[in-house]
């Protein structure tokens, strides 16, 4: 994630804790630091574009489906 900037500098991309939200994408956020520099806010992050639903989401969806199905069956059995 770093590229050679000069003989004694590296380009860090991807934003950090001290950057604002506009520079968090890998293409726009760039810092210049020495190769041996260390800081608590420099590192890597894992990002995902797809959301993974929690198990409770699936349970809620299944419960709602069963409730709707039960109401539909019950309404179908009514006679006037």
Biopython code that builds the backbone (N, CA, C, O; Angstrom):
import numpy as np
from Bio.PDB.StructureBuilder import StructureBuilder

atoms = [
    (1, "UNK", "N", (0.823, -1.202, 0.000)),
    (1, "UNK", "CA", (0.000, 0.000, 0.000)),
    (1, "UNK", "C", (0.859, 1.253, 0.000)),
    (1, "UNK", "O", (0.327, 2.362, 0.062)),
    (2, "UNK", "N", (2.154, 1.103, -0.067)),
    (2, "UNK", "CA", (2.993, 2.301, -0.139)),
    (2, "UNK", "C", (3.794, 2.275, -1.434)),
    (2, "UNK", "O", (4.167, 1.210, -1.924)),
    (3, "UNK", "N", (4.049, 3.433, -1.969)),
    (3, "UNK", "CA", (4.821, 3.571, -3.199)),
    (3, "UNK", "C", (6.025, 4.450, -2.898)),
    (3, "UNK", "O", (5.993, 5.261, -1.972)),
    (4, "UNK", "N", (7.084, 4.290, -3.679)),
    (4, "UNK", "CA", (8.281, 5.103, -3.461)),
    (4, "UNK", "C", (8.003, 6.520, -3.924)),
    (4, "UNK", "O", (7.656, 6.748, -5.083)),
    (5, "UNK", "N", (8.154, 7.465, -3.020)),
    (5, "UNK", "CA", (7.925, 8.881, -3.302)),
    (5, "UNK", "C", (9.239, 9.556, -3.651)),
    (5, "UNK", "O", (9.310, 10.358, -4.581)),
    (6, "UNK", "N", (10.271, 9.227, -2.903)),
    (6, "UNK", "CA", (11.622, 9.720, -3.153)),
    (6, "UNK", "C", (12.570, 8.723, -2.496)),
    (6, "UNK", "O", (12.136, 7.658, -2.056)),
    (7, "UNK", "N", (13.859, 9.053, -2.424)),
    (7, "UNK", "CA", (14.813, 8.138, -1.795)),
    (7, "UNK", "C", (14.505, 7.907, -0.322)),
    (7, "UNK", "O", (14.792, 6.833, 0.208)),
    (8, "UNK", "N", (13.932, 8.890, 0.338)),
    (8, "UNK", "CA", (13.685, 8.745, 1.771)),
    (8, "UNK", "C", (12.214, 8.963, 2.131)),
    (8, "UNK", "O", (11.916, 9.299, 3.277)),
    (9, "UNK", "N", (11.305, 8.786, 1.203)),
    (9, "UNK", "CA", (9.890, 8.983, 1.504)),
    (9, "UNK", "C", (9.007, 7.940, 0.847)),
    (9, "UNK", "O", (9.338, 7.401, -0.210)),
    (10, "UNK", "N", (7.894, 7.666, 1.478)),
    (10, "UNK", "CA", (6.905, 6.729, 0.947)),
    (10, "UNK", "C", (5.543, 7.419, 0.939)),
    (10, "UNK", "O", (5.254, 8.253, 1.797)),
    (11, "UNK", "N", (4.719, 7.063, -0.033)),
    (11, "UNK", "CA", (3.358, 7.590, -0.106)),
    (11, "UNK", "C", (2.433, 6.589, 0.565)),
    (11, "UNK", "O", (2.398, 5.415, 0.197)),
    (12, "UNK", "N", (1.694, 7.057, 1.539)),
    (12, "UNK", "CA", (0.708, 6.226, 2.217)),
    (12, "UNK", "C", (-0.659, 6.604, 1.682)),
    (12, "UNK", "O", (-1.004, 7.784, 1.626)),
    (13, "UNK", "N", (-1.435, 5.612, 1.290)),
    (13, "UNK", "CA", (-2.756, 5.887, 0.729)),
    (13, "UNK", "C", (-3.836, 5.262, 1.591)),
    (13, "UNK", "O", (-3.596, 4.275, 2.288)),
    (14, "UNK", "N", (-5.030, 5.843, 1.540)),
    (14, "UNK", "CA", (-6.182, 5.212, 2.157)),
    (14, "UNK", "C", (-6.747, 5.924, 3.360)),
    (14, "UNK", "O", (-7.722, 5.434, 3.929)),
    (15, "UNK", "N", (-6.205, 7.044, 3.784)),
    (15, "UNK", "CA", (-6.758, 7.753, 4.925)),
    (15, "UNK", "C", (-6.314, 7.161, 6.252)),
    (15, "UNK", "O", (-5.606, 6.155, 6.289)),
    (16, "UNK", "N", (-6.731, 7.788, 7.328)),
    (16, "UNK", "CA", (-6.365, 7.335, 8.660)),
    (16, "UNK", "C", (-7.331, 7.927, 9.665)),
    (16, "UNK", "O", (-8.299, 8.591, 9.295)),
    (17, "UNK", "N", (-7.063, 7.684, 10.935)),
    (17, "UNK", "CA", (-7.911, 8.229, 11.994)),
    (17, "UNK", "C", (-7.863, 9.740, 12.042)),
    (17, "UNK", "O", (-8.828, 10.373, 12.469)),
    (18, "UNK", "N", (-6.763, 10.330, 11.615)),
    (18, "UNK", "CA", (-6.632, 11.782, 11.700)),
    (18, "UNK", "C", (-7.095, 12.495, 10.435)),
    (18, "UNK", "O", (-7.126, 13.726, 10.405)),
    (19, "UNK", "N", (-7.459, 11.743, 9.380)),
    (19, "UNK", "CA", (-7.947, 12.359, 8.148)),
    (19, "UNK", "C", (-9.448, 12.554, 8.220)),
    (19, "UNK", "O", (-10.137, 11.871, 8.978)),
    (20, "UNK", "N", (-9.947, 13.481, 7.435)),
    (20, "UNK", "CA", (-11.394, 13.662, 7.369)),
    (20, "UNK", "C", (-12.007, 12.615, 6.443)),
    (20, "UNK", "O", (-11.287, 11.860, 5.790)),
    (21, "UNK", "N", (-13.312, 12.573, 6.390)),
    (21, "UNK", "CA", (-14.014, 11.564, 5.614)),
    (21, "UNK", "C", (-13.791, 11.649, 4.128)),
    (21, "UNK", "O", (-13.980, 10.655, 3.427)),
    (22, "UNK", "N", (-13.393, 12.805, 3.614)),
    (22, "UNK", "CA", (-13.208, 12.956, 2.174)),
    (22, "UNK", "C", (-11.975, 12.225, 1.662)),
    (22, "UNK", "O", (-11.892, 11.921, 0.472)),
    (23, "UNK", "N", (-11.022, 11.940, 2.532)),
    (23, "UNK", "CA", (-9.779, 11.319, 2.073)),
    (23, "UNK", "C", (-9.675, 9.852, 2.466)),
    (23, "UNK", "O", (-8.568, 9.319, 2.540)),
    (24, "UNK", "N", (-10.798, 9.188, 2.720)),
    (24, "UNK", "CA", (-10.740, 7.799, 3.148)),
    (24, "UNK", "C", (-10.660, 6.804, 1.995)),
    (24, "UNK", "O", (-10.311, 5.646, 2.224)),
    (25, "UNK", "N", (-10.966, 7.203, 0.788)),
    (25, "UNK", "CA", (-10.850, 6.254, -0.316)),
    (25, "UNK", "C", (-9.383, 6.071, -0.689)),
    (25, "UNK", "O", (-8.571, 6.982, -0.528)),
    (26, "UNK", "N", (-9.060, 4.899, -1.180)),
    (26, "UNK", "CA", (-7.658, 4.586, -1.475)),
    (26, "UNK", "C", (-7.093, 5.469, -2.577)),
    (26, "UNK", "O", (-5.883, 5.690, -2.625)),
    (27, "UNK", "N", (-7.936, 5.975, -3.458)),
    (27, "UNK", "CA", (-7.444, 6.769, -4.576)),
    (27, "UNK", "C", (-7.188, 8.227, -4.201)),
    (27, "UNK", "O", (-6.375, 8.895, -4.839)),
    (28, "UNK", "N", (-7.877, 8.725, -3.171)),
    (28, "UNK", "CA", (-7.760, 10.161, -2.898)),
    (28, "UNK", "C", (-6.860, 10.491, -1.711)),
    (28, "UNK", "O", (-6.209, 11.536, -1.717)),
    (29, "UNK", "N", (-6.805, 9.642, -0.708)),
    (29, "UNK", "CA", (-6.022, 9.962, 0.486)),
    (29, "UNK", "C", (-4.566, 9.581, 0.332)),
    (29, "UNK", "O", (-4.261, 8.407, 0.120)),
    (30, "UNK", "N", (-3.646, 10.550, 0.432)),
    (30, "UNK", "CA", (-2.221, 10.255, 0.309)),
    (30, "UNK", "C", (-1.441, 11.064, 1.329)),
    (30, "UNK", "O", (-1.672, 12.261, 1.501)),
    (31, "UNK", "N", (-0.519, 10.401, 2.000)),
    (31, "UNK", "CA", (0.391, 11.043, 2.939)),
    (31, "UNK", "C", (1.814, 10.710, 2.523)),
    (31, "UNK", "O", (2.040, 9.704, 1.851)),
    (32, "UNK", "N", (2.771, 11.533, 2.912)),
    (32, "UNK", "CA", (4.175, 11.283, 2.624)),
    (32, "UNK", "C", (4.897, 11.111, 3.954)),
    (32, "UNK", "O", (4.933, 12.035, 4.766)),
    (33, "UNK", "N", (5.473, 9.931, 4.182)),
    (33, "UNK", "CA", (6.221, 9.639, 5.402)),
    (33, "UNK", "C", (7.504, 8.905, 5.051)),
    (33, "UNK", "O", (7.645, 8.339, 3.966)),
    (34, "UNK", "N", (8.426, 8.929, 5.988)),
    (34, "UNK", "CA", (9.653, 8.175, 5.821)),
    (34, "UNK", "C", (9.408, 6.686, 5.970)),
    (34, "UNK", "O", (8.429, 6.285, 6.600)),
    (35, "UNK", "N", (10.281, 5.850, 5.398)),
    (35, "UNK", "CA", (10.059, 4.408, 5.430)),
    (35, "UNK", "C", (10.092, 3.807, 6.827)),
    (35, "UNK", "O", (9.484, 2.760, 7.050)),
    (36, "UNK", "N", (10.777, 4.428, 7.768)),
    (36, "UNK", "CA", (10.861, 3.875, 9.118)),
    (36, "UNK", "C", (9.910, 4.558, 10.092)),
    (36, "UNK", "O", (9.943, 4.259, 11.286)),
    (37, "UNK", "N", (9.070, 5.461, 9.619)),
    (37, "UNK", "CA", (8.179, 6.178, 10.528)),
    (37, "UNK", "C", (7.067, 5.264, 11.022)),
    (37, "UNK", "O", (6.577, 4.403, 10.292)),
    (38, "UNK", "N", (6.681, 5.470, 12.273)),
    (38, "UNK", "CA", (5.597, 4.712, 12.882)),
    (38, "UNK", "C", (4.615, 5.684, 13.505)),
    (38, "UNK", "O", (5.016, 6.705, 14.065)),
    (39, "UNK", "N", (3.354, 5.381, 13.413)),
    (39, "UNK", "CA", (2.322, 6.193, 14.032)),
    (39, "UNK", "C", (1.121, 5.301, 14.320)),
    (39, "UNK", "O", (0.879, 4.330, 13.604)),
    (40, "UNK", "N", (0.376, 5.627, 15.358)),
    (40, "UNK", "CA", (-0.765, 4.807, 15.743)),
    (40, "UNK", "C", (-1.894, 4.872, 14.717)),
    (40, "UNK", "O", (-2.738, 3.977, 14.684)),
    (41, "UNK", "N", (-1.929, 5.891, 13.892)),
    (41, "UNK", "CA", (-3.036, 6.060, 12.959)),
    (41, "UNK", "C", (-2.721, 5.569, 11.553)),
    (41, "UNK", "O", (-3.554, 5.716, 10.659)),
    (42, "UNK", "N", (-1.546, 4.991, 11.330)),
    (42, "UNK", "CA", (-1.190, 4.463, 10.016)),
    (42, "UNK", "C", (-1.333, 2.949, 10.061)),
    (42, "UNK", "O", (-0.805, 2.302, 10.965)),
    (43, "UNK", "N", (-2.022, 2.396, 9.119)),
    (43, "UNK", "CA", (-2.221, 0.955, 9.061)),
    (43, "UNK", "C", (-3.042, 0.591, 7.847)),
    (43, "UNK", "O", (-2.984, 1.271, 6.822)),
    (44, "UNK", "N", (-3.801, -0.472, 7.958)),
    (44, "UNK", "CA", (-4.665, -0.858, 6.854)),
    (44, "UNK", "C", (-6.064, -1.089, 7.398)),
    (44, "UNK", "O", (-6.261, -1.269, 8.600)),
    (45, "UNK", "N", (-7.016, -1.081, 6.505)),
    (45, "UNK", "CA", (-8.391, -1.343, 6.899)),
    (45, "UNK", "C", (-8.992, -2.353, 5.928)),
    (45, "UNK", "O", (-8.547, -2.483, 4.788)),
    (46, "UNK", "N", (-9.993, -3.051, 6.394)),
    (46, "UNK", "CA", (-10.711, -4.007, 5.566)),
    (46, "UNK", "C", (-12.087, -3.421, 5.294)),
    (46, "UNK", "O", (-12.826, -3.102, 6.226)),
    (47, "UNK", "N", (-12.425, -3.282, 4.045)),
    (47, "UNK", "CA", (-13.719, -2.706, 3.677)),
    (47, "UNK", "C", (-14.489, -3.696, 2.819)),
    (47, "UNK", "O", (-13.906, -4.459, 2.048)),
    (48, "UNK", "N", (-15.773, -3.671, 2.963)),
    (48, "UNK", "CA", (-16.639, -4.544, 2.190)),
    (48, "UNK", "C", (-17.779, -3.726, 1.606)),
    (48, "UNK", "O", (-18.357, -2.877, 2.284)),
    (49, "UNK", "N", (-18.093, -3.981, 0.360)),
    (49, "UNK", "CA", (-19.181, -3.262, -0.283)),
    (49, "UNK", "C", (-20.532, -3.910, -0.034)),
    (49, "UNK", "O", (-21.564, -3.249, -0.150)),
    (50, "UNK", "N", (-20.542, -5.193, 0.305)),
    (50, "UNK", "CA", (-21.802, -5.874, 0.565)),
    (50, "UNK", "C", (-21.986, -6.047, 2.061)),
    (50, "UNK", "O", (-21.051, -6.405, 2.777)),
    (51, "UNK", "N", (-23.178, -5.793, 2.517)),
    (51, "UNK", "CA", (-23.486, -5.948, 3.933)),
    (51, "UNK", "C", (-23.854, -7.399, 4.214)),
    (51, "UNK", "O", (-24.594, -8.022, 3.453)),
    (52, "UNK", "N", (-23.334, -7.922, 5.303)),
    (52, "UNK", "CA", (-23.655, -9.278, 5.718)),
    (52, "UNK", "C", (-24.714, -9.183, 6.806)),
    (52, "UNK", "O", (-24.447, -8.624, 7.870)),
    (53, "UNK", "N", (-25.914, -9.715, 6.567)),
    (53, "UNK", "CA", (-26.963, -9.598, 7.578)),
    (53, "UNK", "C", (-26.664, -10.448, 8.810)),
    (53, "UNK", "O", (-26.062, -11.517, 8.719)),
    (54, "UNK", "N", (-27.091, -9.955, 9.940)),
    (54, "UNK", "CA", (-26.936, -10.682, 11.195)),
    (54, "UNK", "C", (-27.908, -11.864, 11.211)),
    (54, "UNK", "O", (-28.924, -11.829, 10.517)),
    (55, "UNK", "N", (-27.616, -12.905, 11.989)),
    (55, "UNK", "CA", (-28.555, -14.030, 12.086)),
    (55, "UNK", "C", (-29.936, -13.606, 12.580)),
    (55, "UNK", "O", (-30.941, -14.190, 12.175)),
    (56, "UNK", "N", (-29.998, -12.604, 13.442)),
    (56, "UNK", "CA", (-31.301, -12.150, 13.932)),
    (56, "UNK", "C", (-32.137, -11.552, 12.805)),
    (56, "UNK", "O", (-33.366, -11.589, 12.863)),
    (57, "UNK", "N", (-31.490, -11.004, 11.788)),
    (57, "UNK", "CA", (-32.221, -10.473, 10.640)),
    (57, "UNK", "C", (-32.936, -11.599, 9.909)),
    (57, "UNK", "O", (-34.099, -11.467, 9.527)),
    (58, "UNK", "N", (-32.233, -12.703, 9.719)),
    (58, "UNK", "CA", (-32.854, -13.855, 9.057)),
    (58, "UNK", "C", (-33.991, -14.414, 9.904)),
    (58, "UNK", "O", (-35.034, -14.783, 9.365)),
    (59, "UNK", "N", (-33.807, -14.481, 11.213)),
    (59, "UNK", "CA", (-34.852, -14.991, 12.101)),
    (59, "UNK", "C", (-36.073, -14.078, 12.071)),
    (59, "UNK", "O", (-37.205, -14.562, 12.059)),
    (60, "UNK", "N", (-35.861, -12.775, 12.058)),
    (60, "UNK", "CA", (-36.980, -11.828, 11.991)),
    (60, "UNK", "C", (-37.727, -11.963, 10.671)),
    (60, "UNK", "O", (-38.957, -11.946, 10.649)),
    (61, "UNK", "N", (-36.999, -12.096, 9.586)),
    (61, "UNK", "CA", (-37.636, -12.254, 8.276)),
    (61, "UNK", "C", (-38.444, -13.547, 8.219)),
    (61, "UNK", "O", (-39.546, -13.567, 7.670)),
    (62, "UNK", "N", (-37.909, -14.614, 8.777)),
    (62, "UNK", "CA", (-38.628, -15.886, 8.788)),
    (62, "UNK", "C", (-39.878, -15.795, 9.657)),
    (62, "UNK", "O", (-40.934, -16.304, 9.282)),
    (63, "UNK", "N", (-39.763, -15.149, 10.815)),
    (63, "UNK", "CA", (-40.924, -14.973, 11.693)),
    (63, "UNK", "C", (-42.009, -14.143, 11.039)),
    (63, "UNK", "O", (-43.190, -14.476, 11.141)),
    (64, "UNK", "N", (-41.626, -13.067, 10.370)),
    (64, "UNK", "CA", (-42.602, -12.224, 9.681)),
    (64, "UNK", "C", (-43.272, -12.989, 8.539)),
    (64, "UNK", "O", (-44.476, -12.853, 8.324)),
    (65, "UNK", "N", (-42.501, -13.786, 7.813)),
    (65, "UNK", "CA", (-43.061, -14.600, 6.736)),
    (65, "UNK", "C", (-44.070, -15.599, 7.279)),
    (65, "UNK", "O", (-45.139, -15.780, 6.694)),
    (66, "UNK", "N", (-43.745, -16.249, 8.389)),
    (66, "UNK", "CA", (-44.664, -17.215, 8.989)),
    (66, "UNK", "C", (-45.930, -16.529, 9.491)),
    (66, "UNK", "O", (-47.023, -17.084, 9.371)),
    (67, "UNK", "N", (-45.795, -15.336, 10.047)),
    (67, "UNK", "CA", (-46.953, -14.587, 10.527)),
    (67, "UNK", "C", (-47.882, -14.223, 9.366)),
    (67, "UNK", "O", (-49.095, -14.411, 9.460)),
    (68, "UNK", "N", (-47.322, -13.709, 8.287)),
    (68, "UNK", "CA", (-48.128, -13.351, 7.111)),
    (68, "UNK", "C", (-48.794, -14.592, 6.527)),
    (68, "UNK", "O", (-49.969, -14.546, 6.164)),
    (69, "UNK", "N", (-48.070, -15.684, 6.433)),
    (69, "UNK", "CA", (-48.638, -16.925, 5.910)),
    (69, "UNK", "C", (-49.780, -17.410, 6.801)),
    (69, "UNK", "O", (-50.817, -17.844, 6.299)),
    (70, "UNK", "N", (-49.595, -17.339, 8.115)),
    (70, "UNK", "CA", (-50.646, -17.746, 9.050)),
    (70, "UNK", "C", (-51.897, -16.899, 8.917)),
    (70, "UNK", "O", (-53.008, -17.426, 8.958)),
    (71, "UNK", "N", (-51.733, -15.599, 8.759)),
    (71, "UNK", "CA", (-52.886, -14.710, 8.576)),
    (71, "UNK", "C", (-53.599, -15.034, 7.269)),
    (71, "UNK", "O", (-54.829, -15.048, 7.223)),
    (72, "UNK", "N", (-52.847, -15.293, 6.216)),
    (72, "UNK", "CA", (-53.462, -15.621, 4.922)),
    (72, "UNK", "C", (-54.242, -16.935, 4.999)),
    (72, "UNK", "O", (-55.345, -17.030, 4.459)),
    (73, "UNK", "N", (-53.689, -17.934, 5.656)),
    (73, "UNK", "CA", (-54.371, -19.224, 5.793)),
    (73, "UNK", "C", (-55.628, -19.056, 6.634)),
    (73, "UNK", "O", (-56.680, -19.604, 6.304)),
    (74, "UNK", "N", (-55.520, -18.305, 7.708)),
    (74, "UNK", "CA", (-56.666, -18.111, 8.599)),
    (74, "UNK", "C", (-57.794, -17.364, 7.889)),
    (74, "UNK", "O", (-58.964, -17.704, 8.065)),
    (75, "UNK", "N", (-57.462, -16.364, 7.101)),
    (75, "UNK", "CA", (-58.485, -15.618, 6.360)),
    (75, "UNK", "C", (-59.141, -16.503, 5.299)),
    (75, "UNK", "O", (-60.322, -16.334, 4.996)),
    (76, "UNK", "N", (-58.399, -17.421, 4.747)),
    (76, "UNK", "CA", (-58.944, -18.323, 3.730)),
    (76, "UNK", "C", (-59.914, -19.331, 4.309)),
    (76, "UNK", "O", (-60.772, -19.824, 3.577)),
    (77, "UNK", "N", (-59.822, -19.660, 5.583)),
    (77, "UNK", "CA", (-60.688, -20.650, 6.219)),
    (77, "UNK", "C", (-62.000, -20.054, 6.726)),
    (77, "UNK", "O", (-62.922, -20.799, 7.059)),
    (78, "UNK", "N", (-62.098, -18.757, 6.789)),
    (78, "UNK", "CA", (-63.322, -18.128, 7.307)),
    (78, "UNK", "C", (-64.479, -18.335, 6.334)),
    (78, "UNK", "O", (-64.321, -18.230, 5.117)),
    (79, "UNK", "N", (-65.635, -18.630, 6.900)),
    (79, "UNK", "CA", (-66.852, -18.734, 6.092)),
    (79, "UNK", "C", (-67.887, -17.778, 6.643)),
    (79, "UNK", "O", (-67.935, -17.539, 7.850)),
    (80, "UNK", "N", (-68.708, -17.235, 5.780)),
    (80, "UNK", "CA", (-69.755, -16.300, 6.209)),
    (80, "UNK", "C", (-71.089, -16.969, 6.244)),
    (80, "UNK", "O", (-72.089, -16.336, 6.583)),
]
sb = StructureBuilder()
sb.init_structure("model")
sb.init_model(0)
sb.init_chain("A")
sb.init_seg("    ")
for serial, (resi, resn, name, xyz) in enumerate(atoms, 1):
    if name == "N":
        sb.init_residue(resn, " ", resi, " ")
    sb.init_atom(name, np.array(xyz, "f"), 0.0, 1.0, " ", f" {name:<3s}", serial, name[0])
structure = sb.get_structure()
